Amino acid sequence: MATRQSIEDCINRCESAILYANDQFTEAKKQEHYYDVEFSEAQQGLENAVQELEKLTDSSNPQQREQLHRIRLKVQQLQNKMILQNHDHPLYSTWH
């Protein structure tokens, strides 16, 4: 079973990933593709958070699962927004 501390640590890491990704999402909307590396790193951080949440969910009790589910929804919502932003401003143009 997951400990209370491991759940809190995971949620804190997820919230940090969300904050960083939100900053990069905001910058991407302003600057378009000037910060591609940071934007990609933020997306990778969110994906890592989802994977960590999945692993921890397997060993959590129902109350912990609910907490993890709520934070996972936040992470996935931001992932979706970033994917759409990335498609709005593709890195490479097909027009030459």
Secondary structure, DSSP 8 states (H G I E B T S, - for coil): ---HHHHHHHHHHHHHHHHHHHHHHHHHHHHTTTTHHHHHHHHHHHHHHHHHHHHHHHT--HHHHHHHHHHHHHHHHHHHHHHHHHHHS-SS-S--
